[in-house]
Amino acid sequence: MMMTASHENARTLAAALGIGEDQAGQMLDVEVIVTASPHDPVTHCLAENVCQLLSRTVRSVTRTPQLQTQPAVEVVIGDATQVTAAPVVWADVTEQRFTVGSKRVGPSGTKNIHPTLSLLGACYTAGTALRMVVRDTFPLPFSDPLIVDFEKLFGSDRHWLQESVDLGETYLAGAGAVGNGFLFALRHFHVRGMLHVADPDSVSNGNLNRCLWFTSSDVDGHKAERLVSSAQPFFPDLQLIPHAVPLQDVPAARGGGPWLKRLIVGVDSRRVRRNLQLEIPGEVFDASKTGIAEIVVHFHRAPADGACLSCIYVQVEGELNHEASVAELLGFALEDVRALQVTAEAARKICFHYPQLREEDLIGLAYDSLFKQLCGQSALRTAVDRQVLAPFAFVSVLAGTYLALECVRRLHHTHLERRFNYWRASPWCSPVTRLRTQRPKNPRCEFCTQDVLRRVTRELWGGR
């Protein structure tokens, strides 16, 4: 069966709530109304972002209530007036903070908000609206009200939001959900330079639940090429260059040397992240998701005393169990699955066991993507298995938005890397700055424990 966006959402919600996919699908088969003043550009922008995010998750999102239907939730933004009898999510944004919850905050303050901060608030609003749809069965901790304090997160001086930033020559690994979210947020900045986008996968119908740049017309096209085609018009001074291959196979990698000065990471797999570290990048800006429960933002500059990609995503037992699940489902050896992508020979074997599949659709596909297509909820045995389920759009965009903000901020203020290199945040709770830490190197890191790799890193980047 072809995995559609609605199937992906239902499967993710079913795994989170411990219910059947049919029941989860019924929960998402609802309408949400978003109400905001059309004359206020800030709240209008916030409303449009909320609509874009929620439209990838529930059946219908509209700005105009239909008389013959009763919405499951109404999102009321700013000073707008509630127009239905549905349960309400109240959202408001000022220069100082964003607030969303089940009760009205009060009169709005002065609004001079950068669009990326509005997008950040929209991600939290979409999550709060979905939580209201699910109601008492929601399984994760949440804040009510949820408050995003811009000064605590980004400092009192936020002029860098308005300033031009030069990416130089940078590589983005992964054109999926986080990569989409990163560029969706980055379009609000004046960015110069050259950004290479590397991803060997193709767009599937299932990607449409979380990749905001993709539509049904992009299905079967290469992710990197389709993302660049859609995003390039929004970046007049940034050249986007697609590569329908893994990062390790882009042309510059063949020459060796210090080719990977700056890397932005939006891939899904822990093992892929560790493999990216083997390319010895100079700077890394990284964001990832732990299912729908949490996002992680990580930064490092080489050579440094702090954690690298392999330190952060060190191999864990759950990961090994997940790879064993994939190998068992496909009837492959564990070593084949650890190759990460389906080869032509592997595609032939898979189609022998699953004749409904086509070889040409499988070659180059990530094993995790294939796993999501083939396994049912009952096969999701471990926590890591469940994490490969596609998160909701607002979770991926939240990760991509924080990634864009931290990338731009650190390029303007390099001293910030001494404050923290790792942060965890929940899509459902107020962000906690105390969780920002300086993660040291992991003594089990397969990169940092190798003397030759440390020496090469110093040779490549020690003079910076």
C-alpha positions as CSV (number, residue, x, y, z in Angstrom):
1,M,0.0,0.0,0.0
2,M,1.3,3.5,-0.9
3,M,2.1,5.5,2.2
4,T,0.3,8.8,2.1
5,A,0.7,11.9,4.2
6,S,-2.5,11.1,6.2
7,H,-1.3,7.5,6.8
8,E,2.0,8.9,8.1
9,N,0.3,11.2,10.5
10,A,-2.1,8.5,11.7
11,R,0.7,6.1,12.2
12,T,2.7,8.6,14.2
13,L,-0.3,9.6,16.4
14,A,-1.2,5.9,16.9
15,A,2.3,5.1,18.1
16,A,2.3,8.1,20.5
17,L,-1.1,7.3,22.0
18,G,-0.9,3.5,21.9
19,I,-4.1,3.2,19.8
20,G,-5.0,1.8,16.4
21,E,-4.2,3.6,13.3
22,D,-7.9,3.8,12.3
23,Q,-8.8,5.5,15.5
24,A,-5.8,7.9,15.2
25,G,-6.9,8.7,11.6
26,Q,-10.4,9.6,12.9
27,M,-8.9,11.9,15.4
28,L,-7.1,13.8,12.7
29,D,-10.0,13.8,10.3
30,V,-11.2,17.2,11.7
31,E,-11.3,20.8,10.8
32,V,-9.5,23.6,12.6
33,I,-10.4,27.3,12.3
34,V,-7.7,30.0,12.5
35,T,-9.0,33.5,13.4
36,A,-6.8,36.6,13.2
37,S,-7.2,40.2,12.3
38,P,-6.6,40.6,8.5
39,H,-5.5,44.2,9.1
40,D,-2.6,43.3,11.5
41,P,0.4,42.0,9.4
42,V,2.1,40.3,12.3
43,T,-0.9,38.3,13.5
44,H,-1.8,37.6,9.8
45,C,1.7,36.2,9.2
46,L,1.4,34.0,12.3
47,A,-2.0,32.8,11.2
48,E,-0.8,31.9,7.7
49,N,2.1,29.9,9.2
50,V,-0.2,28.1,11.5
51,C,-2.5,27.2,8.6
52,Q,0.4,25.9,6.6
53,L,1.6,23.7,9.4
54,L,-1.7,22.3,10.5
55,S,-2.9,21.7,6.9
56,R,-0.2,19.0,6.7
57,T,-1.6,17.3,9.9
58,V,-5.4,17.5,10.0
59,R,-8.0,17.2,7.3
60,S,-8.9,20.8,7.0
61,V,-7.7,24.2,8.1
62,T,-9.5,27.4,7.2
63,R,-9.7,31.0,8.0
64,T,-13.5,31.1,7.3
65,P,-15.8,29.0,9.4
66,Q,-18.3,26.8,7.5
67,L,-21.9,27.0,8.8
68,Q,-22.6,23.4,8.2
69,T,-19.5,22.1,10.1
70,Q,-18.3,22.3,13.7
71,P,-14.5,22.7,14.0
72,A,-12.6,20.6,16.5
73,V,-10.6,23.6,17.6
74,E,-10.4,27.3,16.9
75,V,-7.1,29.1,17.1
76,V,-7.6,32.8,18.0
77,I,-4.5,35.0,17.4
78,G,-3.9,38.4,19.0
79,D,-6.9,40.6,19.6
80,A,-9.2,38.7,17.3
81,T,-12.6,37.6,18.5
82,Q,-13.7,34.0,18.8
83,V,-16.2,33.1,16.0
84,T,-17.2,29.5,16.8
85,A,-18.3,27.5,19.9
86,A,-15.3,25.2,19.5
87,P,-12.6,24.8,22.2
88,V,-10.1,27.7,21.7
89,V,-6.3,27.9,21.5
90,W,-5.3,31.5,22.3
91,A,-2.0,32.8,20.8
92,D,-0.3,36.1,21.0
93,V,3.0,37.5,20.1
94,T,4.8,40.7,21.2
95,E,8.4,42.0,20.8
96,Q,9.3,40.3,24.1
97,R,7.6,36.9,23.9
98,F,5.2,34.5,22.3
99,T,2.4,32.9,24.3
100,V,-0.1,30.2,23.5
101,G,-2.5,28.3,25.7
102,S,-6.1,27.5,26.7
103,K,-6.8,31.0,28.2
104,R,-6.5,34.4,26.7
105,V,-3.3,36.2,27.6
106,G,-4.5,39.7,27.5
107,P,-4.1,42.7,25.2
108,S,-1.3,42.4,22.6
109,G,1.7,44.6,22.9
110,T,3.8,46.4,20.4
111,K,4.5,44.2,17.4
112,N,7.7,44.5,15.5
113,I,8.5,40.8,15.1
114,H,10.9,39.2,12.7
115,P,9.1,36.6,10.5
116,T,11.3,33.8,11.8
117,L,10.1,34.4,15.4
118,S,6.6,34.3,14.1
119,L,7.3,31.0,12.4
120,L,8.7,29.7,15.7
121,G,5.5,30.7,17.5
122,A,3.4,29.1,14.7
123,C,5.1,25.7,15.4
124,Y,4.2,25.8,19.1
125,T,0.7,27.0,18.2
126,A,0.1,24.1,15.8
127,G,1.3,21.7,18.5
128,T,-1.0,23.2,21.1
129,A,-3.9,22.9,18.6
130,L,-3.2,19.3,18.0
131,R,-3.0,18.6,21.7
132,M,-6.5,20.2,22.1
133,V,-7.7,17.9,19.3
134,V,-6.4,14.8,21.1
135,R,-7.6,16.2,24.5
136,D,-7.2,13.9,27.6
137,T,-5.4,11.1,25.8
138,F,-2.3,13.3,25.1
139,P,0.6,11.4,26.6
140,L,3.5,13.9,26.8
141,P,4.2,16.7,29.3
142,F,3.0,20.1,28.1
143,S,2.9,23.8,29.2
144,D,-0.3,25.7,29.5
145,P,0.4,28.5,28.8
146,L,3.5,27.8,26.7
147,I,5.7,30.9,26.7
148,V,8.6,31.5,24.4
149,D,10.7,34.4,25.9
150,F,12.7,35.9,23.0
151,E,15.1,37.7,25.2
152,K,16.0,34.6,27.2
153,L,16.5,32.6,24.0
154,F,18.2,35.1,21.8
155,G,19.4,38.0,24.0
156,S,18.2,41.6,24.3
157,D,20.1,42.7,21.2
158,R,18.5,41.0,18.3
159,H,19.7,43.3,15.5
160,W,21.4,40.3,13.9
161,L,17.9,39.1,12.8
162,Q,17.9,42.0,10.4
163,E,21.5,41.9,9.2
164,S,22.9,40.3,6.1
165,V,24.7,37.0,6.7
166,D,27.3,35.3,4.4
167,L,27.2,31.5,4.4
168,G,30.3,31.3,2.1
169,E,30.3,27.8,0.6
170,T,28.2,25.6,2.9
171,Y,26.7,22.1,2.5
172,L,23.3,21.0,3.7
173,A,23.1,17.2,4.2
174,G,19.5,16.1,4.0
175,A,16.6,17.6,2.0
176,G,13.9,16.0,4.0
177,A,11.7,17.4,6.8
178,V,14.4,19.2,8.8
179,G,16.2,20.4,5.6
180,N,12.8,21.8,4.4
181,G,12.2,23.5,7.7
182,F,15.7,25.0,7.7
183,L,15.2,26.7,4.3
184,F,11.6,27.6,5.1
185,A,12.9,29.6,8.1
186,L,16.1,30.8,6.4
187,R,14.2,32.5,3.6
188,H,13.3,35.3,6.1
189,F,17.0,36.3,6.3
190,H,19.2,38.2,3.8
191,V,21.6,35.4,3.0
192,R,24.5,35.4,0.6
193,G,26.9,32.8,-0.6
194,M,26.5,29.2,-2.0
195,L,24.6,26.4,-0.4
196,H,25.0,22.8,-1.7
197,V,22.0,20.5,-0.9
198,A,22.8,16.8,-0.9
199,D,20.3,14.0,-0.6
200,P,20.1,10.8,-2.6
201,D,16.4,10.0,-1.8
202,S,13.3,10.8,-3.9
203,V,10.1,12.5,-2.7
204,S,7.3,10.1,-1.8
205,N,3.7,10.7,-1.0
206,G,4.5,10.1,2.6
207,N,6.9,13.0,2.7
208,L,4.1,15.5,2.1
209,N,2.9,15.4,5.7
210,R,6.0,17.3,6.9
211,C,8.1,18.7,4.1
212,L,6.6,22.2,3.5
213,W,8.3,22.9,0.2
214,F,7.0,19.7,-1.4
215,T,3.7,19.2,-3.1
216,S,2.2,16.2,-5.0
217,S,3.8,17.5,-8.2
218,D,7.2,16.8,-6.6
219,V,6.6,13.1,-5.9
220,D,9.2,10.8,-7.5
221,G,11.5,13.7,-8.1
222,H,14.9,13.9,-6.3
223,K,14.5,15.6,-2.9
224,A,17.6,17.8,-3.4
225,E,16.5,19.0,-6.8
226,R,12.9,19.6,-5.9
227,L,13.8,21.5,-2.7
228,V,16.3,23.7,-4.6
229,S,13.8,24.3,-7.4
230,S,11.1,25.4,-4.9
231,A,13.3,27.4,-2.6
232,Q,15.6,29.2,-4.9
233,P,13.2,32.1,-5.8
234,F,13.2,33.1,-2.2
235,F,17.0,33.5,-2.0
236,P,18.1,36.1,-4.6
237,D,21.7,36.3,-3.2
238,L,22.2,32.7,-2.2
239,Q,23.0,30.1,-4.9
240,L,21.4,26.8,-4.1
241,I,23.1,23.8,-5.8
242,P,21.4,20.3,-5.7
243,H,23.2,17.0,-5.5
244,A,21.1,13.9,-5.8
245,V,23.8,11.8,-3.9
246,P,25.0,11.4,-0.4
247,L,27.2,14.2,0.9
248,Q,30.2,11.9,0.7
249,D,29.7,11.6,-3.1
250,V,29.5,15.3,-4.0
251,P,32.2,16.4,-6.5
252,A,34.2,18.5,-4.0
253,A,34.6,15.4,-1.7
254,R,36.6,13.6,-4.3
255,G,39.4,16.1,-4.1
256,G,39.8,15.7,-0.3
257,G,41.4,18.4,1.8
258,P,39.5,21.1,3.7
259,W,36.5,21.0,1.3
260,L,33.8,20.8,4.0
261,K,34.3,24.1,5.8
262,R,30.7,24.4,7.0
263,L,28.1,21.6,7.3
264,I,24.4,21.9,8.1
265,V,22.9,18.6,9.1
266,G,19.2,17.6,8.7
267,V,19.4,13.9,8.1
268,D,17.4,11.4,10.1
269,S,19.7,8.5,11.0
270,R,22.2,8.5,13.9
271,R,24.5,6.3,11.9
272,V,24.4,8.7,8.9
273,R,25.4,11.5,11.3
274,R,28.4,9.6,12.5
275,N,29.4,8.9,8.9
276,L,29.1,12.6,8.2
277,Q,31.6,13.3,11.0
278,L,34.1,11.1,9.1
279,E,34.1,13.7,6.4
280,I,35.8,15.9,9.0
281,P,33.8,19.1,8.7
282,G,35.2,22.4,10.0
283,E,31.9,23.7,11.4
284,V,28.7,21.8,12.1
285,F,25.2,23.1,12.7
286,D,22.9,20.2,13.5
287,A,19.3,19.6,14.4
288,S,17.5,16.3,15.0
289,K,14.2,14.9,16.3
290,T,13.4,12.3,18.9
291,G,10.1,11.2,17.5
292,I,7.5,13.9,18.4
293,A,8.8,14.3,21.9
294,E,11.9,16.5,21.5
295,I,14.2,18.2,19.2
296,V,18.0,18.6,19.6
297,V,20.2,21.4,18.4
298,H,24.0,20.9,18.3
299,F,27.0,22.9,17.2
300,H,30.7,22.3,17.0
301,R,33.8,23.8,15.4
302,A,36.9,21.8,14.7
303,P,39.4,21.4,16.3
304,A,37.6,21.8,19.6
305,D,37.3,20.2,23.0
306,G,33.6,19.8,22.8
307,A,31.4,17.0,21.4
308,C,31.4,16.2,17.7
309,L,28.6,14.6,15.7
310,S,29.8,11.1,16.6
311,C,30.0,12.1,20.3
312,I,26.3,13.3,20.3
313,Y,25.0,10.4,18.3
314,V,27.2,7.7,19.7
315,Q,25.9,4.2,19.0
316,V,23.3,3.0,21.5
317,E,21.7,-0.3,22.2
318,G,18.3,0.8,20.9
319,E,19.9,1.7,17.6
320,L,21.4,-1.8,17.2
321,N,18.0,-3.3,18.1
322,H,16.3,-1.1,15.4
323,E,18.8,-2.2,12.8
324,A,18.2,-5.8,13.7
325,S,14.4,-5.2,13.3
326,V,15.0,-3.8,9.8
327,A,17.2,-6.7,8.9
328,E,14.7,-9.2,10.1
329,L,11.8,-7.6,8.3
330,L,13.7,-7.5,5.0
331,G,15.4,-10.9,5.4
332,F,18.8,-9.3,5.1
333,A,22.1,-9.5,7.0
334,L,22.7,-6.8,9.6
335,E,25.7,-5.6,7.6
336,D,23.5,-4.9,4.6
337,V,21.2,-2.7,6.6
338,R,24.2,-0.8,8.0
339,A,25.1,0.2,4.4
340,L,22.2,2.6,5.0
341,Q,21.0,2.7,1.4
342,V,19.4,0.1,-0.9
343,T,21.7,-1.1,-3.6
344,A,20.5,-2.6,-7.0
345,E,21.2,-6.1,-5.8
346,A,19.4,-5.5,-2.5
347,A,16.4,-4.0,-4.5
348,R,16.1,-7.3,-6.4
349,K,16.1,-9.3,-3.2
350,I,13.5,-7.0,-1.6
351,C,11.2,-7.2,-4.6
352,F,11.4,-11.0,-4.6
353,H,9.9,-10.9,-1.1
354,Y,7.6,-7.9,-1.7
355,P,6.5,-8.1,-5.3
356,Q,4.2,-5.0,-5.0
357,L,7.4,-2.9,-4.9
358,R,9.5,-1.8,-7.9
359,E,13.2,-2.2,-8.1
360,E,13.8,1.3,-9.6
361,D,11.9,2.9,-6.7
362,L,14.1,1.2,-4.1
363,I,17.6,1.8,-5.4
364,G,19.2,4.5,-3.3
365,L,16.4,4.6,-0.8
366,A,17.3,4.8,2.9
367,Y,16.6,1.5,4.7
368,D,14.7,3.5,7.4
369,S,12.4,4.9,4.7
370,L,11.7,1.5,3.4
371,F,11.1,0.2,7.0
372,K,8.5,2.9,7.5
373,Q,6.7,1.8,4.3
374,L,6.6,-1.9,5.1
375,C,6.1,-2.3,8.9
376,G,2.9,-2.0,10.8
377,Q,2.4,-0.6,14.2
378,S,2.8,-4.1,15.8
379,A,6.3,-4.3,14.3
380,L,7.5,-1.2,16.1
381,R,9.2,-3.0,18.9
382,T,11.7,-0.5,20.2
383,A,11.8,3.2,21.0
384,V,14.2,3.8,18.1
385,D,11.8,1.9,15.8
386,R,9.1,4.3,16.7
387,Q,11.4,7.3,16.2
388,V,11.7,6.5,12.5
389,L,8.0,7.3,12.2
390,A,7.5,10.6,10.4
391,P,7.0,13.4,12.8
392,F,4.3,16.0,12.4
393,A,5.1,19.0,10.2
394,F,5.4,21.5,13.1
395,V,7.9,19.3,14.9
396,S,10.3,19.2,11.9
397,V,9.8,22.9,11.1
398,L,10.5,23.7,14.8
399,A,13.8,21.8,14.5
400,G,14.6,23.5,11.2
401,T,13.7,27.0,12.5
402,Y,15.9,26.7,15.6
403,L,18.6,25.4,13.3
404,A,18.3,28.5,11.1
405,L,18.2,30.9,14.0
406,E,21.3,29.4,15.7
407,C,23.2,29.2,12.4
408,V,22.6,32.9,11.6
409,R,23.2,34.0,15.2
410,R,26.5,32.2,15.6
411,L,27.8,33.4,12.2
412,H,27.2,36.9,13.5
413,H,28.5,36.2,17.1
414,T,31.2,33.5,17.1
415,H,31.7,33.9,20.9
416,L,28.3,32.2,21.4
417,E,29.9,28.8,20.8
418,R,31.6,29.0,24.2
419,R,28.2,29.3,25.9
420,F,26.6,26.1,24.8
421,N,26.9,23.5,22.0
422,Y,23.9,21.3,22.8
423,W,20.3,22.0,23.6
424,R,17.1,19.9,23.9
425,A,13.6,21.4,23.5
426,S,10.1,20.0,23.5
427,P,7.5,21.0,20.9
428,W,4.9,20.9,23.7
429,C,6.6,22.8,26.5
430,S,8.1,26.3,27.0
431,P,11.7,26.2,26.0
432,V,14.1,25.9,28.9
433,T,17.4,27.7,28.5
434,R,18.9,25.8,31.5
435,L,19.0,22.7,29.2
436,R,21.6,24.4,27.1
437,T,24.9,22.8,27.9
438,Q,28.5,22.4,26.8
439,R,28.7,18.7,26.0
440,P,32.2,17.3,26.3
441,K,33.7,14.7,24.1
442,N,32.2,11.2,24.6
443,P,34.8,8.7,25.7
444,R,33.0,6.1,23.5
445,C,33.1,8.3,20.4
446,E,34.3,6.3,17.4
447,F,35.8,9.4,15.8
448,C,37.4,11.3,18.7
449,T,39.1,8.1,20.1
450,Q,41.1,7.6,16.9
451,D,44.5,9.4,17.0
452,V,44.8,9.6,13.2
453,L,41.4,11.3,12.8
454,R,42.2,13.8,15.5
455,R,45.6,14.5,13.9
456,V,44.0,15.0,10.4
457,T,41.4,17.3,12.0
458,R,44.1,19.5,13.5
459,E,45.9,19.6,10.2
460,L,42.8,20.6,8.3
461,W,41.3,23.1,10.7
462,G,43.9,23.9,13.4
463,G,45.0,27.2,11.9
464,R,41.6,28.8,12.3
